[in-house]
Amino acid sequence: MKIYSLIMLSITLLISSPAFAHAGHDHTSILASLVHLVWLTPALIALVLLYTKLLKKNYQIKPTKKR
């Protein structure tokens, strides 16, 4: 249940809205979505790493070695 709350909080915080834009911050530009995606990529990677760490902890999932 906690992971769903974390995911919902993350999505809520990561969505950009024109209401939060300051002067000179153009959300109507064609490249606005791409710029925000590139800017948020490190946060998304951190969330994925946290999620996999939680899976390993909760389910004792161990990576298998490829031969």
C-alpha positions in Angstrom: 0.0 0.0 0.0 2.9 2.4 0.8 4.3 2.0 -2.7 1.1 3.1 -4.3 1.0 6.2 -2.1 4.6 6.9 -3.1 3.9 6.5 -6.8 0.8 8.7 -6.6 2.7 11.4 -4.7 5.5 11.2 -7.3 3.2 11.5 -10.2 1.3 14.4 -8.6 4.6 16.3 -7.9 6.1 15.6 -11.3 3.2 16.9 -13.5 3.8 20.4 -14.7 1.0 22.8 -14.8 0.7 26.2 -16.3 -0.6 27.5 -13.0 2.8 26.9 -11.4 4.7 28.6 -14.2 6.6 31.8 -13.4 7.1 34.7 -15.7 9.2 33.7 -18.6 8.5 30.0 -18.1 6.7 29.0 -21.3 4.5 25.9 -21.0 3.0 26.5 -24.4 6.2 25.9 -26.3 6.4 22.8 -28.5 9.5 21.6 -26.6 8.2 22.2 -23.1 7.2 18.6 -22.5 10.6 17.3 -23.8 12.5 19.8 -21.6 10.5 18.7 -18.5 11.0 15.0 -19.3 14.7 15.5 -19.6 14.8 17.5 -16.4 12.8 14.9 -14.5 14.7 11.8 -15.8 17.0 11.6 -12.8 14.0 11.6 -10.4 12.3 8.9 -12.4 15.5 6.8 -12.3 15.8 7.3 -8.6 12.2 6.1 -8.2 12.9 2.9 -10.3 16.0 2.1 -8.2 14.0 2.7 -5.0 11.2 0.4 -6.2 13.6 -2.4 -7.2 15.4 -2.1 -3.8 12.0 -2.4 -2.1 11.2 -5.5 -4.2 14.5 -7.1 -3.3 13.9 -6.4 0.4 10.3 -7.5 0.6 10.5 -10.6 -1.7 14.2 -11.5 -1.3 14.6 -11.4 -5.0 18.2 -11.9 -6.0 19.6 -11.2 -9.4 20.6 -14.3 -11.4 24.0 -14.7 -13.0 24.0 -15.2 -16.8 26.4 -17.8 -18.1 
